[in-house]
Amino acid sequence: MKSEEVDFYKMGGLVPVIAQDSETNEILMVAYADKEALELTISSGYAHYYSRSRKNIWKKGGSSGHLQKIVEIRVDCDQDSIIYKVIQTGGACHTGYYSCFYRILDNNGFHLSGKKVFNPQKVYKS
Amino acid sequence: MKSEEVDFYKMGGLVPVIAQDSETNEILMVAYADKEALELTISSGYAHYYSRSRKNIWKKGGSSGHLQKIVEIRVDCDQDSIIYKVIQTGGACHTGYYSCFYRILDNNGFHLSGKKVFNPQKVYKS
């Protein structure tokens, strides 16, 4: 396990992580990982991230059940960005969409592209 | 044009941008954009980024010719990450690989996956 070869320095201990559907290559979400989150991801086989707002590590799907099973982890040329290629249970986005990138930007602003795959009010019970 | 709907605040004026091959959905690179770089991208139809190290805007392919023609721009649910779906000329990575994510991380460290599509010594003449 070689998380020490990842450059966490440039972003104050974090790297951006792209979660990508391993079957379709659809981009599901972007989040961040610190060294511990990356190591937990590698050791557990499920995606973990670091929340910049809550300042803690979270396991994707921990409350929703929408886990991301790791198929492959990739690192870029300067070792400061990571891809988790995953099998996504349910949907990646807390809004109910399969991908967080459900909006396209054009000259008229944003418009929706994609459909909801779950009801967030049922999945995220308060 | 609605770049003002993108949240540049969280990262001090920047958002991470994922360049993605519009045909295969392969992730090509991760870089950053400020508001001006995003607006230049939208108005020109070619990917522009903001360099954190050089502290300026750059057009991808400006020196190499390896332009990224914009097919679609997507934004995520909390509007702090962007996807440029592009047609990539040549290769995206300065090392000669088509994608910057040419290495897979496993228990033995990183190993290469992918092949070089150009010779960087010929493309990036000093």
Contacts between the chains, C-beta under 8 A, distances in Angstrom:
chain1	res1	chain2	res2	distance
A	1	B	107	6.0
A	2	B	105	6.5
A	2	B	109	4.1
A	2	B	110	6.4
A	5	B	109	6.9
A	5	B	110	6.5
A	10	B	52	7.3
A	16	B	16	4.8
A	16	B	30	6.1
A	16	B	81	7.9
A	18	B	18	5.8
A	18	B	27	6.2
A	18	B	30	7.0
A	20	B	27	6.3
A	24	B	25	6.6
A	25	B	24	6.6
A	25	B	25	3.3
A	25	B	26	6.2
A	25	B	27	7.6
A	26	B	25	6.2
A	27	B	18	6.2
A	27	B	20	6.3
A	27	B	25	7.6
A	27	B	27	7.0
A	27	B	83	5.9
A	29	B	76	6.7
A	30	B	16	6.1
A	30	B	18	7.0
A	30	B	76	6.3
A	30	B	81	4.0
A	42	B	105	7.4
A	42	B	107	7.9
A	52	B	10	7.3
A	72	B	104	5.8
A	73	B	104	6.9
A	73	B	105	4.3
A	73	B	106	7.7
A	74	B	101	4.2
A	74	B	103	6.4
A	74	B	104	5.6
A	74	B	105	6.8
A	74	B	113	7.6
A	75	B	101	6.9
A	75	B	103	5.4
A	75	B	105	5.7
A	75	B	110	6.4
A	76	B	29	6.7
A	76	B	30	6.3
A	76	B	100	4.1
A	76	B	101	5.2
A	76	B	103	8.0
A	77	B	93	5.4
A	77	B	94	7.0
A	77	B	95	5.3
A	77	B	97	7.4
A	77	B	100	4.5
A	77	B	102	7.3
A	78	B	100	7.8
A	81	B	16	7.9
A	81	B	30	4.0
A	81	B	100	7.7
A	81	B	101	7.8
A	82	B	105	8.0
A	83	B	27	6.0
A	83	B	101	5.5
A	93	B	77	5.4
A	94	B	77	7.0
A	95	B	77	5.3
A	97	B	77	7.4
A	100	B	76	4.1
A	100	B	77	4.5
A	100	B	78	7.8
A	100	B	81	7.7
A	101	B	74	4.2
A	101	B	75	7.0
A	101	B	76	5.2
A	101	B	81	7.8
A	101	B	83	5.5
A	102	B	77	7.3
A	103	B	74	6.4
A	103	B	75	5.4
A	103	B	76	8.0
A	104	B	72	5.8
A	104	B	73	6.9
A	104	B	74	5.6
A	105	B	2	6.5
A	105	B	42	7.4
A	105	B	73	4.2
A	105	B	74	6.8
A	105	B	75	5.7
A	105	B	82	8.0
A	106	B	73	7.7
A	107	B	1	6.0
A	107	B	42	7.9
A	109	B	2	4.2
A	109	B	5	6.9
A	110	B	2	6.3
A	110	B	5	6.5
A	110	B	75	6.3
A	113	B	74	7.6
